[in-house]
Amino acid sequence: MGGHALICGGSIGGLFAAAALRTQGWSVEVFERSDVELAGRGAGIVTHPELIAALQAVGASIRDLGVQVHERVAFDISGDRVAEMPYPQIVTSWTRLHQLLRALVPDGAHHLGRHALSYARDGDGVRVSFADGTTARGDVLIGADGFRSSIRAQMLPEVRPAYAGYVVWR
C-alpha cells in the first residue's frame, strides 16, 4: 500500500498522477490554484495508442473519448483533393480528457483555490504552504502546477521560461 501524496496542479498532468497513484493504493489530494473547475483550457488533441493505454491503465473510461477519423486528406491551393492517406485515430479535446481524469479523483480530495507557494521537508514527508495561509502534509509531493510552477521554482530556481521563437494562437 502507498502513502499520502500531495499534488499541486489539477490539470491533465496532476490528475493523471493522482489517478495513477490511486490505482497503487495511495491516498491523494490535488490542489488547484484556480477557484473554479478547469474547463475549456485547450484545443483539439489527436490521440495516440500511448494516451489510450495510459487512460485505461488509470481506469478512465475511453467510451465517448472523441470523434473517430479514418483518413487524412490533403488539398491543393484551389481546394481540390490531391492525396488521401488512411490513418484511423480518435480526436478529442483538452476538456474531455480533463473530465475523464477528474472523475477519478473524489471531490473531497480535489481542492480549488489552493495556490502552492512553497514546500519543506517535514520528518519523513513534506509540508506545502498555500497562499491562503493553510498547509498540507504528505509523504510525497508532485509539482504539476504549470509552466510558472512554484514547486519547480523552489526546487530548480535556475530554470526559467524561455521564448521558443514562436507563438501559438488557438
C-alpha positions in Angstrom: 0.0 0.0 0.0 1.1 3.5 -0.7 1.2 6.6 1.4 -0.4 10.0 1.1 0.5 12.1 -1.9 0.1 15.9 -2.3 -0.3 17.0 -5.9 0.0 20.7 -6.7 -1.8 21.3 -10.0 -5.2 20.0 -11.1 -4.8 20.0 -14.8 -4.1 16.9 -17.0 -0.7 16.1 -15.5 -1.8 16.4 -11.9 -5.0 14.4 -12.4 -3.1 11.7 -14.3 -0.6 11.4 -11.4 -3.5 11.3 -8.9 -5.3 8.6 -10.8 -2.2 6.5 -11.3 -1.2 6.7 -7.6 -4.8 5.8 -6.5 -4.5 2.6 -8.6 -1.5 1.7 -6.5 -3.3 2.2 -3.2 -2.1 5.8 -2.4 -4.4 8.4 -1.0 -4.1 11.7 -2.8 -5.0 15.3 -2.5 -5.0 17.5 -5.6 -4.6 21.3 -5.0 -5.5 23.5 -7.9 -4.8 27.3 -7.8 -7.9 28.2 -9.8 -11.0 29.0 -7.8 -13.2 27.2 -10.3 -13.1 23.8 -12.0 -10.9 23.9 -15.0 -12.7 23.7 -18.4 -12.2 24.9 -21.9 -8.5 25.4 -21.4 -7.3 23.8 -24.6 -8.0 23.0 -28.2 -8.2 19.7 -30.0 -6.0 16.8 -29.2 -5.2 13.9 -31.5 -4.9 10.7 -29.5 -2.2 8.1 -29.9 -2.1 4.5 -28.6 0.1 5.6 -25.7 -2.6 8.0 -24.5 -5.3 5.4 -24.8 -3.2 2.9 -22.9 -2.4 5.5 -20.1 -6.1 6.3 -19.8 -7.0 2.6 -19.5 -4.2 2.0 -17.0 -5.6 4.6 -14.6 -9.2 3.4 -15.0 -10.5 6.2 -17.1 -13.3 5.5 -19.5 -12.4 5.8 -23.1 -16.0 5.4 -24.2 -17.1 8.7 -25.9 -13.5 9.9 -25.8 -13.9 11.8 -29.1 -14.5 11.5 -32.8 -13.1 8.7 -34.9 -11.4 9.9 -38.1 -10.4 7.4 -40.7 -8.1 9.2 -43.0 -6.0 12.3 -43.7 -6.8 14.3 -46.8 -4.5 16.9 -48.5 -5.9 19.7 -50.6 -4.1 22.0 -53.1 -4.5 25.7 -53.0 -7.6 25.6 -55.2 -9.3 23.2 -52.8 -9.0 20.0 -54.9 -8.2 16.8 -53.2 -4.6 15.7 -54.1 -3.9 12.9 -51.6 -5.6 10.6 -49.2 -4.0 8.5 -46.5 -5.8 6.0 -44.3 -4.9 6.9 -40.7 -7.5 6.0 -38.1 -7.4 8.0 -34.9 -9.6 9.5 -32.3 -9.6 13.3 -32.0 -10.7 14.7 -28.7 -10.2 17.8 -26.6 -8.4 19.0 -23.5 -11.7 19.5 -21.8 -12.8 15.9 -22.5 -9.6 14.4 -21.1 -9.8 16.6 -18.1 -13.4 15.4 -17.5 -12.4 11.8 -17.7 -9.5 12.2 -15.3 -11.3 14.5 -12.9 -14.0 11.8 -12.5 -11.3 9.6 -10.9 -10.5 12.0 -8.1 -13.1 12.2 -5.3 -14.4 15.7 -4.7 -13.1 15.6 -1.1 -9.6 15.1 -2.4 -9.7 17.9 -5.0 -9.2 21.4 -3.6 -9.8 24.5 -5.6 -8.4 27.9 -4.9 -5.2 26.5 -3.3 -2.2 28.1 -4.8 1.0 26.4 -3.6 3.7 28.9 -2.6 6.5 26.6 -1.1 7.3 23.3 0.4 9.6 22.0 3.1 10.7 18.6 4.3 8.8 17.5 7.4 10.2 14.5 9.1 9.8 11.6 6.6 7.4 13.7 4.5 6.7 17.1 3.1 4.6 20.1 4.1 3.2 22.5 1.4 2.3 26.1 2.2 -0.5 27.8 0.3 -1.3 31.4 -0.5 -4.4 31.3 1.7 -2.3 30.6 4.8 -3.1 26.9 5.0 -0.7 24.0 4.8 -0.9 20.3 3.9 1.3 17.4 4.8 2.0 14.2 2.9 4.6 11.5 2.2 5.4 12.8 -1.3 4.8 16.0 -3.3 4.2 16.1 -7.0 4.6 19.5 -8.7 2.2 19.7 -11.7 1.4 23.3 -11.3 2.1 24.6 -14.7 4.8 26.4 -16.6 5.2 29.0 -13.8 5.3 26.3 -11.2 6.0 27.5 -7.6 7.2 24.0 -6.8 9.7 23.9 -9.7 10.9 27.4 -8.9 11.8 26.4 -5.4 13.4 23.1 -6.4 15.2 24.3 -9.5 15.5 28.1 -9.2 17.8 28.4 -12.2 15.1 27.1 -14.6 13.2 29.9 -16.2 10.6 30.0 -19.1 12.3 30.9 -22.3 10.8 32.3 -25.5 10.8 29.5 -28.1 10.8 31.8 -31.1 7.2 31.3 -32.0 3.6 31.9 -30.7 0.7 29.5 -30.8 -2.7 31.1 -31.2 -5.7 29.0 -30.7 
